[in-house]
Amino acid sequence: MEKSVQGLRFDSATTFTGLDFIARSVAVMSHNGTPLSPDAICGNMTPEQKAIFLSRLAFHQDRLKTQPGR
């Protein structure tokens, strides 16, 4: 009988990369005129996830403000 190997399931909500993608997307959408509420987005996040998300959101918002042509 063969043993099957299953890897860990990737959950982007628990990684810096996943939260950064969400934060970058929200920053771009807001910058382009789509009103979004960061508090509503953070509604089901853990305190750690919320802190990372809000930090990355602030970073991407600042970055968009300083980019020429944006």
C-alpha positions as CSV (number, residue, x, y, z in Angstrom):
1,M,0.0,0.0,0.0
2,E,1.4,3.4,-1.0
3,K,1.5,6.3,1.4
4,S,0.3,9.6,0.2
5,V,2.1,12.7,1.1
6,Q,0.0,15.8,1.7
7,G,1.6,19.2,2.1
8,L,0.3,21.8,4.4
9,R,-2.5,23.8,3.0
10,F,-1.5,27.4,2.2
11,D,-3.5,30.0,3.9
12,S,-2.7,33.5,2.6
13,A,-4.6,35.1,5.5
14,T,-2.0,34.0,7.9
15,T,1.0,35.2,6.0
16,F,2.7,38.5,5.5
17,T,2.5,38.0,1.8
18,G,-1.3,37.5,1.8
19,L,-2.0,40.4,4.0
20,D,0.4,42.6,2.0
21,F,-1.5,41.7,-1.2
22,I,-4.8,42.6,0.3
23,A,-3.4,45.9,1.7
24,R,-1.8,46.8,-1.7
25,S,-5.1,46.0,-3.5
26,V,-7.2,48.1,-1.0
27,A,-4.7,51.0,-1.3
28,V,-4.8,51.0,-5.1
29,M,-8.6,50.7,-5.2
30,S,-9.0,53.6,-2.7
31,H,-6.5,55.7,-4.7
32,N,-8.5,55.0,-7.9
33,G,-11.7,56.3,-6.3
34,T,-13.3,53.1,-4.8
35,P,-14.2,53.9,-1.2
36,L,-13.3,51.1,1.1
37,S,-13.3,50.9,4.9
38,P,-10.2,49.3,6.4
39,D,-12.1,48.7,9.7
40,A,-14.7,46.7,7.8
41,I,-12.0,44.7,6.0
42,C,-10.3,43.9,9.4
43,G,-13.6,42.8,10.9
44,N,-12.7,39.1,11.2
45,M,-8.9,39.4,11.6
46,T,-7.0,38.5,14.7
47,P,-5.3,41.5,16.4
48,E,-1.9,40.4,14.9
49,Q,-3.4,40.2,11.3
50,K,-5.1,43.6,11.8
51,A,-1.8,45.2,12.9
52,I,0.1,43.8,9.9
53,F,-2.7,44.7,7.5
54,L,-3.0,48.3,8.7
55,S,0.8,48.7,8.7
56,R,1.1,47.5,5.2
57,L,-2.0,49.6,4.1
58,A,-0.3,52.7,5.4
59,F,2.9,51.8,3.6
60,H,1.2,51.3,0.3
61,Q,-0.9,54.5,0.7
62,D,2.2,56.5,1.4
63,R,3.9,54.9,-1.6
64,L,1.1,55.8,-3.9
65,K,1.2,59.4,-2.7
66,T,4.9,59.8,-3.6
67,Q,4.8,58.0,-7.0
68,P,4.8,60.5,-9.9
69,G,1.8,60.1,-12.2
70,R,-0.4,58.4,-9.6
